[in-house]
């Protein structure tokens, strides 16, 4: 199987896994704090964002594998981590509806969700793609 197919398979599974984790986290967060952010954050939006994030990661991984195969893994990991941290700016900059109760709790709910796609990708990557780049010899059996 080509690296593109492996990356997209990983993206779909990681996206679904991170979407499920995000939905579970959202239910626990909202039920424990009594906050309702249904006007701003929907279950479908959470799930789609998780899958799209992982699909974009797959495209980036594939491009780096084609451009700099020897260093693609380390560059990808660094970029994915940096971009994941950068996405948390969004919830803090978001303008909330005036009629929403406890809008200050929203960043606490969605910020951890931004990390779930990367965590799922990094966790499942060895199963789908194996080791590549300069670490291949270190981890080879």
Contact map, one row per residue, 1 for C-alpha under 8 A:
111011000000000000000000000000000000000000000000000000000000000000000000000000000000000000000000000000000000000000000000000000000000000000000
111111000000000000000000000000000000000000000000000000000000000000000000000000000000000000000000000000000000000000000000000000000000000000000
111111100000000000000000000000000000000000000000000000000000010000000000000000000000000000000000000000000000000000000000000000001000000000000
011111110000000000000000000000000000000000000000000000000110010000000000000000000000000000000000000000000000000000000000000000000000000000000
111111111000000000000000000000000000000000000000000000000000000000000000000000000000000000000000000000000000000000000000000000000000000000000
111111111100000000000000000000000000000000000000000000000000000000000000000000000000000000000000000000000000000000000000000000011000000000000
001111111110000000000000000000000000000000000000000000000110110000000000000000000000000000000000000000000000000000000000000000011000000000000
000111111111000000000000000000000000000000000000000000100110000000000000000000000000000000000000000000000000000000000000000000000000000000000
000011111111100000000000000000000000000000000000000000000000000000000000000000000000000000000000000000000000000000000000000000010000000000000
000001111111110000000000000000000000000000000000000000000100000000000000000000000000000000000000000000000000000000000000100110011000000000000
000000111111111000000000000000000000000000000000001001101100000000000000000000000000000000000000000000000000000000000000100000000000000000000
000000011111111100000000000000000000000000000000001001100000000000000000000000000000000000000000000000000000000000000000000000000000000000000
000000001111111110000000000000000000000000000000000000000000000000000000000000000000000000000000000000000000000000000000000000000000000000000
000000000111111111000000000000000000000000000000001001000000000000000000000000000000000000000000000000000000000000001001100100000000000000000
000000000011111111100000000000000000000000000010011111100000000000000000000000000000000000000000000000000000000000001001000000000000000000000
000000000001111111110000000000000000000000000010011000000000000000000000000000000000000000000000000000000000000000000000000000000000000000000
000000000000111111111000000000000000000000000000000000000000000000000000000000000000000000000000000000000000000000000001000000000000000000000
000000000000011111111100000000000000000000000010011000000000000000000000000000000000000000000000000000000000000010011011000000000000000000000
000000000000001111111110000000000000000000000111111000000000000000000000000000000000000000000000000000000000000000011000000000000000000000000
000000000000000111111111000000000000000000000010000000000000000000000000000000000000000000000000000000000000000000000000000000000000000000000
000000000000000011111111100000000000000000000000000000000000000000000000000000000000000000000000000000000000000000010000000000000000000000000
000000000000000001111111110000000000000000000110000000000000000000000000000000000000000000000000000000000000000010010000000000000000000000000
000000000000000000111111111000000000000000100110000000000000000000000000000000000000000000000000000000000000000000000000000000000000000000000
000000000000000000011111111100000000000000000000000000000000000000000000000000000000000000000000000000000000000000000000000000000000000000000
000000000000000000001111111110000000000000000000000000000000000000000000000000000000000000000000000000000000100010000000000000000000000000000
000000000000000000000111111111000000000000000000000000000000000000000000000000000000000000000000000000000000110000000000000000000000000000000
000000000000000000000011111111100000000000000000000000000000000000000000000000000000000000000000000000000000000000000000000000000000000000000
000000000000000000000001111111110000000000000000000000000000000000000000000000000000000000000000000000000000000000000000000000000000000000000
000000000000000000000000111111111010000000000000000000000000000000000000000000000000000000000000000000000000100000000000000000000000000000000
000000000000000000000000011111111111000000000000000000000000000000000000000000000000000000000000000000000000000000000000000000000000000000000
000000000000000000000000001111111110000000000000000000000000000000000000000000000000000000000000000000000000000000000000000000000000000000000
000000000000000000000000000111111100000000000000000000000000000000000000000000000000000000000000000000000000000000000000000000000000000000000
000000000000000000000000000011111110000000000000000000000000000000000000000000000000000000000000000000000000000000000000000000000000000000000
000000000000000000000000000001111111000000000000000000000000000000000000000000000000000000000000000000000000000000000000000000000000000000000
000000000000000000000000000011101111100000000000000000000000000000000000000000000000000000000000000011001000000000000000000000000000000000000
000000000000000000000000000001000111111000000000000000000000000000000000000000000000000000000000000010000000000000000000000000000000000000000
000000000000000000000000000000000011111111000000000000000000000000000000000000000000000000000000000100000100000000000000000000000000000000000
000000000000000000000000000000000001111111000000000000000000000000000000000000000000000000000000000000000000000000000000000000000000000000000
000000000000000000000000000000000001111111000000000000000000000000000000000000000000000000000000000000000000000000000000000000000000000000000
000000000000000000000000000000000000111111000000000000000000000000000000000000000000000000000001000000000000000000000000000000000000000000000
000000000000000000000000000000000000111111101100000000000000000000000000000000000000000000000000000000000000000000000000000000000000000000000
000000000000000000000000000000000000111111111100000000000000000000000000000000000000000000000000000000000000000000000000000000000000000000000
000000000000000000000010000000000000000011111110000000000000000000000000000000000000000000000000000000000000000000000000000000000000000000000
000000000000000000000000000000000000000001111111000000000000000000000000000000000000000000000000000000000000000000000000000000000000000000000
000000000000000000000000000000000000000011111111100000000000000000000000000000000000000000000000000000000000000000000000000000000000000000000
000000000000000000100110000000000000000011111111110000000000000000000000000000000000000000000000000000000000000000000000000000000000000000000
000000000000001101110110000000000000000000111111111000000000000000000000000000000000000000000000000000000000000000000000000000000000000000000
000000000000000000100000000000000000000000011111111100000000000000000000000000000000000000000000000000000000000000000000000000000000000000000
000000000000000000100000000000000000000000001111111110000000000000000000000000000000000000000000000000000000000000000000000000000000000000000
000000000000001101100000000000000000000000000111111111000000000000000000000000000000000000000000000000000000000000011000000000000000000000000
000000000011011101100000000000000000000000000011111111100000000000000000000000000000000000000000000000000000000000001000000000000000000000000
000000000000001000000000000000000000000000000001111111110000000000000000000000000000000000000000000000000000000000000000000000000000000000000
000000000000001000000000000000000000000000000000111111111000000000000000000000000000000000000000000000000000000000001000000000000000000000000
000000000011011000000000000000000000000000000000011111111100000000000000000000000000000000000000000000000000000000001100100000000000000000000
000000010011001000000000000000000000000000000000001111111110000000000000000000000000000000000000000000000000000000000000000000000000000000000
000000000000000000000000000000000000000000000000000111111111000000000000000000000000000000000000000000000000000000000000000000000000000000000
000000000010000000000000000000000000000000000000000011111111100000000000000000010000000000000000000000000000000000000000000000000000000000000
000100110110000000000000000000000000000000000000000001111111110000000000000000000000000000000000000000000000000000000000000000000000000000000
000100110000000000000000000000000000000000000000000000111111111000000000000000000000000000000000000000000000000000000000000000000000000000000
000000000000000000000000000000000000000000000000000000011111111100000000000100000000000000000000000000000000000000000000000000000000000000000
000000100000000000000000000000000000000000000000000000001111111110000001100100000000000000000000000000000000000000000000000000000000000000000
001100100000000000000000000000000000000000000000000000000111111111000000000000000000000000000000000000000000000000000000000000000000000000000
000000000000000000000000000000000000000000000000000000000011111111100000000000000000000000000000000000000000000000000000000000000000000000000
000000000000000000000000000000000000000000000000000000000001111111111001101100000000000000000000000000000000000000000000000000000000000000000
000000000000000000000000000000000000000000000000000000000000111111111101100000000000000000000000000000000000000000000000000000000000000000000
000000000000000000000000000000000000000000000000000000000000011111111000000000000000000000000000000000000000000000000000000000000000000000000
000000000000000000000000000000000000000000000000000000000000001111111001000000000000000000000000000000000000000000000000000000000000000000000
000000000000000000000000000000000000000000000000000000000000000111111111000000000000000000000000000000000000000000000000000000000000000000000
000000000000000000000000000000000000000000000000000000000000000111111111100000000000000000000000000000000000000000000000000000000000100000000
000000000000000000000000000000000000000000000000000000000000000010011111100000000000000000000000000000000000000000000000000000000001110000000
000000000000000000000000000000000000000000000000000000000000000000011111111000000000000000000000000000000000000000000000000000000000110000000
000000000000000000000000000000000000000000000000000000000000100110111111111100000000000000000000000000000000000000000000000000000000100000000
000000000000000000000000000000000000000000000000000000000000100110001111111110000000000000000000000000000000000000000000000000000001100000000
000000000000000000000000000000000000000000000000000000000000000000000011111111000000000000000000000000000000000000000000000000000000000000000
000000000000000000000000000000000000000000000000000000000000000100000011111111100000000000000000000000000000000000000000000000000000000000000
000000000000000000000000000000000000000000000000000000000001100100000001111111110000000000000000000000000000000000000000000000000000000000000
000000000000000000000000000000000000000000000000000000000000000000000000111111111000000000000000000000000000000000000000000000000000000000000
000000000000000000000000000000000000000000000000000000000000000000000000011111111100000000000000000000000000000000000000000000000000000000000
000000000000000000000000000000000000000000000000000000000000000000000000001111111110000000000000000000000000000000000000000000000000000000000
000000000000000000000000000000000000000000000000000000001000000000000000000111111111000000000000000000000000000000000100000000000000000000000
000000000000000000000000000000000000000000000000000000000000000000000000000011111111100000000000000000000000000000000100000000000000000000000
000000000000000000000000000000000000000000000000000000000000000000000000000001111111110000000000000000000000000000000000000000000000000000000
000000000000000000000000000000000000000000000000000000000000000000000000000000111111111000000000000000000000000000000000000000000000000000000
000000000000000000000000000000000000000000000000000000000000000000000000000000011111111100000000000000000000000001100100000000000000000000000
000000000000000000000000000000000000000000000000000000000000000000000000000000001111111110000000000000000000000001100000000000000000000000000
000000000000000000000000000000000000000000000000000000000000000000000000000000000111111110000000000000000000000000000000000000000000000000000
000000000000000000000000000000000000000000000000000000000000000000000000000000000011111111000000000000000000000001000000000000000000000000000
000000000000000000000000000000000000000000000000000000000000000000000000000000000001111111110000000000000000001001000000000000000000000000000
000000000000000000000000000000000000000000000000000000000000000000000000000000000000111111111000000000000000000000000000000000000000000000000
000000000000000000000000000000000000000000000000000000000000000000000000000000000000001111111100000000000000000000000000000000000000000000000
000000000000000000000000000000000000000000000000000000000000000000000000000000000000000111111100000000000110011000000000000000000000000000000
000000000000000000000000000000000000000000000000000000000000000000000000000000000000000111111100000000000010000000000000000000000000000000000
000000000000000000000000000000000000000000000000000000000000000000000000000000000000000011111110000000000000000000000000000000000000000000000
000000000000000000000000000000000000000000000000000000000000000000000000000000000000000001111111000000000000000000000000000000000000000000000
000000000000000000000000000000000000000000000000000000000000000000000000000000000000000000001111100000000000000000000000000000000000000000000
000000000000000000000000000000000000000100000000000000000000000000000000000000000000000000000111110100100000000000000000000000000000000000000
000000000000000000000000000000000000000000000000000000000000000000000000000000000000000000000011111100000000000000000000000000000000000000000
000000000000000000000000000000000000000000000000000000000000000000000000000000000000000000000001111100000000000000000000000000000000000000000
000000000000000000000000000000000000000000000000000000000000000000000000000000000000000000000000111110000000000000000000000000000000000000000
000000000000000000000000000000000000100000000000000000000000000000000000000000000000000000000001111111100000000000000000000000000000000000000
000000000000000000000000000000000011000000000000000000000000000000000000000000000000000000000000001111100000000000000000000000000000000000000
000000000000000000000000000000000010000000000000000000000000000000000000000000000000000000000000000111111100000000000000000000000000000000000
000000000000000000000000000000000000000000000000000000000000000000000000000000000000000000000001000111111100000000000000000000000000000000000
000000000000000000000000000000000000000000000000000000000000000000000000000000000000000000000000000001111111000000000000000000000000000000000
000000000000000000000000000000000010000000000000000000000000000000000000000000000000000000000000000001111111100000000000000000000000000000000
000000000000000000000000000000000000100000000000000000000000000000000000000000000000000000100000000001111111110000000000000000000000000000000
000000000000000000000000000000000000000000000000000000000000000000000000000000000000000000110000000000011111111000000000000000000000000000000
000000000000000000000000000000000000000000000000000000000000000000000000000000000000000000000000000000011111111100000000000000000000000000000
000000000000000000000000110010000000000000000000000000000000000000000000000000000000000000000000000000001111111110000000000000000000000000000
000000000000000000000000010000000000000000000000000000000000000000000000000000000000000000100000000000000111111111000000000000000000000000000
000000000000000000000000000000000000000000000000000000000000000000000000000000000000000100100000000000000011111111100000000000000000000000000
000000000000000000000000000000000000000000000000000000000000000000000000000000000000000000000000000000000001111111110000000000000000000000000
000000000000000001000100100000000000000000000000000000000000000000000000000000000000000000000000000000000000111111111000000000000000000000000
000000000000000000000000000000000000000000000000000000000000000000000000000000000001101100000000000000000000011111111000000000000000000000000
000000000000000000000000000000000000000000000000000000000000000000000000000000000001100000000000000000000000001111111110000000000000000000000
000000000000000001101100000000000000000000000000010000000000000000000000000000000000000000000000000000000000000111111111000000000000000000000
000000000000011001100000000000000000000000000000011011000000000000000000000000000000000000000000000000000000000011111111100000000000000000000
000000000000000000000000000000000000000000000000000001000000000000000000000000011001000000000000000000000000000000111111110000000000000000000
000000000000000001000000000000000000000000000000000000000000000000000000000000000000000000000000000000000000000000111111111000000000000000000
000000000000011011000000000000000000000000000000000000000000000000000000000000000000000000000000000000000000000000011111111100000000000000000
000000000110010000000000000000000000000000000000000001000000000000000000000000000000000000000000000000000000000000001111111110000000000000000
000000000000000000000000000000000000000000000000000000000000000000000000000000000000000000000000000000000000000000000111111111000000000000000
000000000000000000000000000000000000000000000000000000000000000000000000000000000000000000000000000000000000000000000011111111000000000000000
000000000100010000000000000000000000000000000000000000000000000000000000000000000000000000000000000000000000000000000001111111110000000000000
000000000100000000000000000000000000000000000000000000000000000000000000000000000000000000000000000000000000000000000000111111111100000000000
000000000000000000000000000000000000000000000000000000000000000000000000000000000000000000000000000000000000000000000000011111111110000000000
000000000000000000000000000000000000000000000000000000000000000000000000000000000000000000000000000000000000000000000000000111111100000000000
000001101100000000000000000000000000000000000000000000000000000000000000000000000000000000000000000000000000000000000000000111111100000000000
001001100100000000000000000000000000000000000000000000000000000000000000000000000000000000000000000000000000000000000000000011111111000000000
000000000000000000000000000000000000000000000000000000000000000000000000000000000000000000000000000000000000000000000000000011111111000000000
000000000000000000000000000000000000000000000000000000000000000000000000000000000000000000000000000000000000000000000000000001001111101100110
000000000000000000000000000000000000000000000000000000000000000000000100100000000000000000000000000000000000000000000000000000001111111100000
000000000000000000000000000000000000000000000000000000000000000000001111100000000000000000000000000000000000000000000000000000000011111100000
000000000000000000000000000000000000000000000000000000000000000000000110000000000000000000000000000000000000000000000000000000000001111111000
000000000000000000000000000000000000000000000000000000000000000000000000000000000000000000000000000000000000000000000000000000000011111111100
000000000000000000000000000000000000000000000000000000000000000000000000000000000000000000000000000000000000000000000000000000000011111111110
000000000000000000000000000000000000000000000000000000000000000000000000000000000000000000000000000000000000000000000000000000000000011111110
000000000000000000000000000000000000000000000000000000000000000000000000000000000000000000000000000000000000000000000000000000000000011111110
000000000000000000000000000000000000000000000000000000000000000000000000000000000000000000000000000000000000000000000000000000000010001111111
000000000000000000000000000000000000000000000000000000000000000000000000000000000000000000000000000000000000000000000000000000000010000111111
000000000000000000000000000000000000000000000000000000000000000000000000000000000000000000000000000000000000000000000000000000000000000000111
